[in-house]
Amino acid sequence: MARVTVEDCLEHVENRFDLVLLASRRARQISMGADPLVEENNDKPTVIALREIAENLISISSLDEMDTQRELAEIASDEELANEISQSTMMGSMS
């Protein structure tokens, strides 16, 4: 893709302040391991985030939903681990 511009992104975000918040939040997700929605092309997470915004693949509400899903998955994983530990502790105390 050609160079992404602020104007490309502002077609999908209300103002520059929201753009900065949205792009930084998405770039952080990508740098923490989230899958990009566009080809990486050796771009840094910030550029990838801006390209996603310019292509209207990301919005504040979609990021909120992604964060909620990630948090629910973490809670389920934590609960599963706690159950495994509890079961192994009970088995250990029975021996």
LINJO-V579451 format. One record per pair of residues at least 24 apart in sequence whose ideal C-beta (glycine too) atoms are under 10 Angstrom apart, sorted by the first residue. I is the first residue (numbers start at 1). J is the second residue. Records with the same first field share a line. If there is no record, write none. Layout:
# LINJO-V579451
I->J / J
This chain:
# LINJO-V579451
1->38 / 39 / 41 / 43 / 47 / 51 / 54 / 55
3->47 / 50 / 51
4->38 / 43 / 47 / 48 / 49 / 50 / 51 / 52 / 53 / 54 / 55
5->50 / 54
6->50 / 53 / 54
7->54
8->50 / 51 / 53 / 54 / 55 / 56
9->49 / 50 / 51 / 52 / 53 / 54 / 55 / 56 / 58
10->53 / 54
11->53 / 54 / 56
12->52 / 53 / 54 / 55 / 56 / 57 / 58 / 59
13->53 / 54 / 56 / 58 / 59 / 60
14->60
18->59 / 60
19->50 / 53
21->60 / 63
22->49 / 50 / 52 / 53 / 58 / 59 / 60 / 62 / 63
23->47 / 48 / 49 / 50 / 51 / 52 / 53 / 58
24->49
25->49 / 58 / 60 / 63 / 64 / 66 / 67
26->50 / 52 / 53 / 57 / 58 / 59 / 60 / 62 / 63 / 66
27->52
29->58 / 63 / 66 / 67 / 70
32->70
33->70
34->63 / 66 / 67 / 70
37->62
